[in-house]
């Protein structure tokens, strides 16, 4: 049984206890209320079981996680971890942060309430996702991102054949400078397997850039507009984009961190269907 502790922030003032628990732990409302029913929650040292108990700034909330709730919020694959940071292989269908996200689940899995995501991946993008274990690490890692000292490489399967083996897409996104470097791994008439390195980190950058050159990511329903989908593409349940590699110098230790997330099963199956290497 794990013991987790949280401090109530100003923005959580007046929030009912069940809602606070659901948001912090990444659980459904029903599961959060079950914790209260099981008398597993303490506020400022007192056991509380009233779901609508209102919280005040500075309140200390302690949760004793029973085995079933602990299992629901755990089991994300970890690629690297030390006292300062962690990298996971994020599965598809999971938000980076907010309620019931990779961030809230990992806080429980690692017993680290201060854990915080340093960057984001879209809900259906898989792969390397970096977290800080404490505020100092988050500040230093965020600075590395701002200085473009964290290298990330993605794999994608795009619609249609991209003829150029290497291409640099330099096109602004929402008025901001954005550059994506593309390298073709394999290509057939209907699809292209490629790697993408981003020199900038704009929202949906790779998806927007590939769509802008007429080769949207397969399965991307948001940006693949104005083109007729083949029967094979209509059966793809998510966009085929994977954060394959992340590399940076550890900001609090004298070592380089390199993490590689294997291609997920559905991505590999898509390569097989299109007969791509």
C-alpha positions in Angstrom: 0.0 0.0 0.0 1.4 3.4 -1.1 1.1 6.6 0.9 0.7 9.7 -1.2 0.7 13.3 0.0 -0.5 16.5 -1.7 -0.6 20.2 -0.8 -3.8 22.1 -1.8 -3.0 25.1 -4.1 -4.8 28.3 -4.3 -6.6 27.3 -7.6 -8.1 24.3 -5.8 -9.8 26.4 -3.2 -13.4 25.2 -2.5 -12.9 22.1 -4.7 -14.8 19.1 -3.3 -12.4 16.4 -2.0 -13.5 13.7 -4.4 -12.8 16.0 -7.4 -9.4 16.9 -6.1 -8.5 13.2 -5.6 -9.7 12.3 -9.1 -7.7 15.1 -10.7 -4.5 14.4 -8.7 -4.6 10.6 -8.9 -5.9 10.3 -12.5 -8.9 8.2 -11.3 -12.6 8.3 -12.3 -15.0 10.0 -9.9 -16.4 6.7 -8.8 -12.9 5.4 -7.9 -12.0 8.6 -6.1 -15.2 8.3 -4.0 -14.4 4.6 -3.3 -11.2 5.8 -1.6 -13.2 8.0 0.6 -15.7 5.2 1.4 -12.7 2.9 2.3 -11.5 5.6 4.8 -8.2 5.9 2.9 -8.1 9.8 2.9 -6.8 12.2 5.5 -6.9 16.0 5.5 -4.6 17.8 7.9 -4.2 14.5 9.8 -8.0 13.9 10.2 -9.6 11.0 8.4 -12.3 12.3 6.0 -14.9 10.3 4.1 -17.3 13.0 3.0 -17.0 13.4 -0.8 -18.0 17.0 -0.8 -15.6 18.1 1.9 -14.3 21.5 0.7 -10.6 22.1 0.6 -8.7 25.3 1.6 -5.3 26.5 0.3 -2.4 24.9 2.2 -4.5 21.8 3.3 -2.4 18.7 3.5 -4.1 15.7 1.9 -2.8 12.2 2.5 -4.0 9.1 0.6 -3.3 5.5 1.5 -3.7 3.7 -1.9 -5.2 0.3 -1.7 -4.0 -2.3 -4.2 -6.8 -2.1 -6.8 -6.6 1.7 -7.2 -2.9 1.5 -7.2 -2.9 -1.0 -10.1 -5.4 1.2 -12.1 -3.1 4.2 -11.9 0.2 2.4 -12.5 2.1 0.3 -15.1 3.3 2.8 -17.6 6.6 1.6 -19.2 9.6 3.4 -17.9 12.6 3.9 -20.2 14.8 5.8 -17.7 14.5 7.0 -14.1 16.8 8.7 -11.5 16.2 11.0 -8.6 15.7 14.0 -10.9 13.9 12.9 -14.0 12.1 10.0 -15.8 11.3 9.1 -19.4 8.4 6.8 -20.2 7.1 5.2 -23.4 3.6 6.8 -23.5 0.9 4.6 -25.0 -1.8 5.9 -27.4 -5.0 7.3 -26.0 -3.5 8.9 -23.0 -3.2 12.7 -22.3 0.2 14.0 -21.1 -1.3 15.9 -18.1 -4.6 17.0 -16.7 -7.0 14.5 -15.1 -6.5 10.8 -15.7 -3.3 11.4 -17.6 0.2 10.0 -17.9 1.3 12.6 -15.4 -1.2 11.7 -12.7 -0.7 7.9 -13.2 3.1 8.3 -13.0 2.8 10.2 -9.8 1.3 7.2 -8.2 3.5 4.6 -10.0 6.6 6.4 -8.8 5.2 7.6 -5.5 6.2 11.2 -6.4 3.4 13.8 -6.0 5.8 16.6 -7.3 6.4 14.8 -10.6 5.6 17.1 -13.6 5.7 16.7 -17.4 8.3 18.8 -19.1 6.7 18.7 -22.6 3.6 17.2 -24.2 2.7 14.5 -26.7 -0.7 14.5 -28.3 -3.2 12.0 -26.9 -2.7 9.5 -29.7 1.1 10.1 -30.2 3.2 7.4 -28.6 6.7 7.3 -27.4 9.3 9.2 -25.3 7.8 11.6 -22.8 10.0 13.4 -20.2 9.1 14.2 -16.6 10.8 16.1 -13.8 10.8 14.6 -10.4 11.0 17.9 -8.5 10.7 21.7 -9.3 14.5 22.3 -9.7 14.7 19.6 -12.3 11.6 20.9 -14.1 13.1 24.4 -14.3 16.4 23.2 -15.7 14.8 20.8 -18.2 12.4 23.4 -19.4 15.4 25.7 -20.0 17.1 23.0 -22.1 13.9 22.8 -24.2 13.8 26.6 -24.6 17.5 26.6 -25.7 16.8 23.7 -28.1 19.3 21.5 -26.4 16.9 18.5 -26.2 16.9 16.5 -29.4 13.8 14.5 -30.4 13.3 12.2 -33.3 9.9 10.9 -34.4 8.8 8.1 -36.8 5.7 8.7 -38.9 3.8 7.0 -41.7 2.6 9.7 -44.1 0.1 9.4 -46.9 1.4 9.1 -50.5 5.0 8.7 -51.8 7.5 11.4 -50.7 10.0 11.5 -53.5 12.8 13.5 -51.9 14.9 11.3 -49.6 15.6 14.3 -47.4 13.5 17.5 -47.0 13.5 20.5 -44.8 10.1 22.0 -44.1 10.5 25.6 -43.0 7.0 27.0 -42.6 5.5 29.2 -39.8 2.9 27.7 -37.5 0.5 30.2 -35.9 2.8 33.0 -36.8 5.9 31.3 -35.2 9.0 30.1 -36.9 8.9 26.2 -37.3 11.3 23.8 -38.9 11.0 20.1 -39.4 13.7 17.9 -41.1 12.3 14.8 -42.8 14.2 11.7 -43.9 12.5 8.9 -45.9 13.0 5.4 -44.6 10.9 3.6 -47.2 8.1 4.7 -49.6 5.5 3.1 -51.8 2.7 4.7 -53.9 0.2 5.0 -51.0 2.5 5.7 -48.0 5.9 6.8 -46.8 7.7 5.7 -43.6 9.9 8.6 -42.5 11.8 10.1 -39.5 11.2 13.6 -38.5 13.5 15.8 -36.4 12.1 19.1 -35.1 14.3 22.1 -34.7 11.4 23.9 -33.0 8.6 22.6 -30.8 5.3 24.0 -32.0 1.9 22.4 -31.3 1.2 19.6 -33.7 4.2 20.7 -35.7 5.0 17.4 -37.5 1.3 16.8 -38.3 0.8 20.3 -39.6 4.0 20.3 -41.7 3.4 17.0 -43.3 -0.2 18.0 -44.2 1.1 21.3 -45.6 3.3 19.4 -48.1 0.4 17.2 -49.2 1.5 14.1 -47.1 -0.5 14.1 -43.9 0.1 11.5 -41.2 -1.9 8.4 -41.9 -4.9 8.2 -39.5 -4.8 12.0 -38.8 -8.5 13.0 -39.0 -7.7 16.6 -37.9 -5.3 17.7 -40.6 -5.8 15.2 -43.4 -8.6 17.3 -45.0 -9.5 17.6 -48.7 -8.3 14.1 -49.7 -10.2 10.9 -50.2 -9.2 8.1 -47.8 -8.5 4.6 -49.0 -10.3 1.7 -47.3 -7.0 0.8 -45.6 -6.5 4.2 -44.2 -10.1 4.4 -43.0 -9.3 1.4 -40.8 -6.4 3.2 -39.0 -7.6 4.1 -35.6 -5.1 6.9 -34.7 -2.5 9.0 -36.4 0.7 7.1 -37.0 3.2 9.3 -35.2 5.7 8.0 -32.6 8.3 9.8 -30.5 11.1 7.3 -31.1 14.2 8.9 -29.5 15.1 11.7 -27.0 18.6 12.8 -26.2 20.0 15.5 -23.9 22.7 16.3 -21.3 21.4 15.6 -17.8 21.0 19.1 -16.2 22.0 17.9 -12.7 24.5 15.2 -13.4 27.5 14.8 -15.7 26.1 12.3 -18.2 24.1 12.2 -21.4 20.7 10.7 -21.5 19.6 8.8 -24.6 16.2 7.0 -24.6 14.6 5.0 -27.4 11.0 3.8 -27.4 10.4 0.8 -29.6 7.8 1.2 -32.4 4.3 0.2 -31.0 2.5 -2.8 -32.3 -0.1 -0.9 -34.3 2.6 1.2 -36.0 4.5 -2.0 -37.0 1.3 -3.6 -38.2 0.6 -0.5 -40.4 4.1 -0.8 -41.9 3.3 -4.4 -42.7 0.0 -3.7 -44.3 1.6 -1.0 -46.6 4.6 -3.2 -47.1 7.0 -0.6 -45.8 10.4 -1.2 -44.2 
